[in-house]
């Protein structure tokens, strides 16, 4: 179910036109903690056009409401499908992504996702539009100490692959040497030992 938060709605009596934008009431939350340097797919944001005119809805990251948690820079949130066209009294889903930089500090983060409509109605000399907002919440944690290959990013994966390649090289060298020793032992065991000089008959 969708619920409009901080939505603006206006009906023009002459034209019987209305504009209205709503978003989901539940906050957008990341399942599990995020790690610095990694990217995640967030749950899609549900929006609705509650007006009588088509809307091209865009979403912005803006902090309005006070509350615990660090502010989320807009560059961390990737919004796909900006300007999606939504017919009157219809719904749409806007995909969201999250990229946490390596410099991110651990802790709770909080911001608002604000959906803006493109349609407007005239009220005297003013043009009125519509917008609605819901929260975005997530937590950032750091990688466990000592497990450097689990540090997100290409450097951690490169270190892991180098470690595995070195391990395979050592294992292959050990197996080759073991096989060579085995062949030498078998070759020596197959020879008949020579008689000592004092056992030879004239």
WOJORA-V675577 format. One record per residue. RES is the residue in one small letter. PHI is phi as a letter, one per 40 degrees, with the letter a starting at -180 (none if undefined). PSI is psi in degrees with one decimal (999 if undefined). D_LAST is the distance of its C-alpha to the last C-alpha in Angstrom with 2 decimals. Layout:
BEGIN
RES;PHI;PSI;D_LAST + RES;PHI;PSI;D_LAST
END
This chain:
BEGIN
x;none;139.5;111.73 + x;b;143.7;112.76 + x;b;136.6;115.09 + x;c;130.0;116.60 + x;b;126.8;116.21 + x;f;35.9;118.61 + x;c;147.1;119.64 + x;b;128.8;122.75 + x;b;137.4;124.88 + x;a;134.6;128.13 + x;b;129.9;130.42 + x;c;113.7;132.88 + x;d;-37.4;136.04 + x;c;-48.8;137.19 + x;c;-6.9;134.08 + x;f;38.4;132.71 + x;b;151.3;129.31 + x;a;152.3;126.86 + x;b;144.6;123.56 + x;a;137.4;121.04 + x;b;135.5;117.32 + x;b;157.9;115.40 + x;b;169.7;111.87 + x;c;146.2;109.99 + x;c;-34.1;111.12 + x;c;139.4;107.63 + x;c;154.7;105.67 + x;c;120.5;102.63 + x;b;142.3;99.65 + x;c;131.1;95.93 + x;c;108.9;93.90 + x;g;170.5;91.66 + x;c;149.1;91.24 + x;c;150.9;90.56 + x;b;143.1;87.89 + x;c;134.5;88.48 + x;g;1.9;87.04 + x;b;162.2;87.16 + x;b;149.9;89.53 + x;a;154.3;91.09 + x;c;119.9;93.29 + x;c;159.8;96.50 + x;c;144.1;98.72 + x;c;149.6;101.18 + x;c;124.4;104.71 + x;c;127.2;107.39 + x;b;157.4;110.65 + x;a;143.5;113.90 + x;c;103.8;116.85 + x;c;3.6;119.85 + x;c;-174.6;122.41 + x;b;4.3;124.20 + x;b;150.5;122.65 + x;c;147.3;119.10 + x;b;141.9;117.00 + x;b;105.7;114.10 + x;c;130.7;112.41 + x;b;154.7;110.30 + x;b;135.8;108.51 + x;b;155.2;108.20 + x;c;111.9;106.50 + x;a;134.0;109.23 + x;c;116.6;109.56 + x;b;-51.1;113.06 + x;c;139.8;113.00 + x;c;157.9;112.08 + x;i;166.6;109.31 + x;c;147.4;106.03 + x;h;149.2;103.12 + x;c;153.4;102.23 + x;c;147.6;103.79 + x;b;117.8;101.74 + x;c;141.6;101.62 + x;c;-27.3;102.71 + x;c;-15.6;99.58 + x;c;-26.0;97.43 + x;b;126.0;99.12 + x;b;121.2;98.56 + x;b;117.6;101.42 + x;c;139.7;100.90 + x;g;35.0;103.87 + x;c;142.4;106.47 + x;g;24.7;109.86 + x;c;136.0;109.19 + x;c;123.4;112.30 + x;b;120.0;113.65 + x;c;166.7;116.65 + x;d;137.2;119.51 + x;f;33.3;118.69 + x;b;163.7;115.02 + x;b;161.9;111.77 + x;a;157.8;108.60 + x;b;132.7;105.25 + x;b;115.2;103.99 + x;c;144.5;100.21 + x;b;145.4;99.20 + x;b;158.7;96.02 + x;b;127.6;95.04 + x;b;114.9;92.78 + x;c;118.8;92.19 + x;c;161.7;91.11 + x;c;-26.3;88.41 + x;c;-0.2;91.10 + x;c;136.2;93.01 + x;c;144.4;93.73 + x;c;150.9;93.03 + x;i;-174.2;96.03 + x;c;143.9;98.69 + x;b;145.6;100.31 + x;a;137.3;103.67 + x;a;-179.6;105.82 + x;b;145.8;108.16 + x;b;116.2;107.69 + x;b;122.8;111.07 + x;c;126.0;111.96 + x;b;139.2;114.69 + x;c;159.9;116.73 + x;c;-21.8;118.04 + x;c;154.1;121.35 + x;a;153.3;124.52 + x;b;153.9;128.15 + x;c;134.1;131.17 + x;b;91.4;133.32 + x;g;-122.4;136.12 + x;c;-1.8;134.62 + x;b;151.1;131.18 + x;b;120.7;128.21 + x;b;135.6;126.39 + x;b;-162.7;122.78 + x;a;150.3;120.44 + x;a;157.9;117.28 + x;a;155.6;115.35 + x;b;153.2;112.47 + x;a;168.2;109.81 + x;c;153.6;107.13 + x;b;123.3;103.48 + x;b;139.0;101.37 + x;a;167.0;97.67 + x;b;142.2;95.39 + x;b;130.9;92.68 + x;b;166.7;89.65 + x;b;161.0;86.67 + x;c;147.8;82.97 + x;d;139.9;81.00 + x;c;141.0;79.49 + x;g;-23.9;75.75 + x;c;70.7;75.45 + x;c;-23.7;75.72 + x;c;-9.8;74.44 + x;c;3.6;77.48 + x;c;125.7;79.83 + x;c;156.0;81.85 + x;h;167.7;81.68 + x;c;-28.7;79.11 + x;c;-41.9;77.41 + x;c;-42.6;76.50 + x;c;-37.2;75.14 + x;c;-42.1;73.15 + x;c;-39.1;71.54 + x;c;-44.7;70.68 + x;c;-39.2;69.04 + x;c;-39.6;67.02 + x;c;-43.6;65.83 + x;c;-40.0;64.77 + x;c;-41.2;62.96 + x;c;-39.4;61.06 + x;c;-41.7;60.15 + x;c;-38.8;58.85 + x;c;-42.6;56.80 + x;c;-42.5;55.16 + x;c;-40.7;54.47 + x;c;-40.8;52.96 + x;c;-42.5;50.66 + x;c;-41.4;49.49 + x;c;-39.6;48.81 + x;c;-42.7;46.83 + x;c;-37.9;44.63 + x;c;-40.6;44.07 + x;c;-37.5;43.00 + x;c;-42.9;40.58 + x;c;-39.0;38.90 + x;c;-41.4;38.67 + x;c;-38.3;36.97 + x;c;-40.9;34.41 + x;c;-42.2;33.64 + x;c;-40.9;33.25 + x;c;-40.8;30.99 + x;c;-38.3;28.67 + x;c;-23.1;28.74 + x;c;-11.8;27.72 + x;c;145.9;24.34 + x;c;125.7;21.11 + x;c;141.2;19.75 + x;c;146.7;16.38 + x;c;141.8;13.53 + x;c;156.4;13.45 + x;d;-36.8;10.78 + x;c;-8.7;10.22 + x;c;-3.3;9.71 + x;c;142.9;6.62 + x;c;141.5;3.77 + x;c;999;0.00
END
